[in-house]
Amino acid sequence: ATAPAKIGVVRSLVERHRGERILVIGQYLDQIDVLADALGAPKITGATPVDEREELYQAFREGTIELLVVSKVANFSIDLPEASVAIQVSGSFGSRQEEAQRLGRLLRPKESGHTASFYTLIARDTVDQDFAQNRQRFLAEQGYAYTILDADQIAA
């Protein structure tokens, strides 16, 4: 789930969606730290004071910040209607509920007119892939379509 190769893919996706509001979502704090540093983006974890979280969320809502790296604390009770891209780098194993919450965060209509893009980065031939297949089946059962791409198909 924390494969270092994911950093380059995240950079490419962020570049591809420049000008949109992007959430990079992860489970592991070390990975979140690395990604926030690599992207030069603010991060929100359980250790982030509540008032700082709210300032960052508000800046994201207003568009003064277009990229946030967040832990699972962003799964619940936040309203970010203009988020149009989520890049999930790691999650809670095969949690269908978490996948649905993260996807649902993006599906609201956007004032900007952007359509939602939800990416899940998976390391091939790992347990990460097994969990992802469980989540993909769930999304397909719910009527969502998805496309599987290799990292080299995403390069900016």
Secondary structure, DSSP 4 states (H G I P E B T S, - for coil): ---THHHHHHHHHHHHTTTSEEEEE-S-HHHHHHHHHHHT--EE-TTS-HHHHHHHHHHHHHTS--EEEE-GGGGSS---TTEEEEEE---STT-HHHHHHHHHHH-S--TT-PPPEEEE---TTSHHHHHHHHHHHHHHHTT-------GGGT--
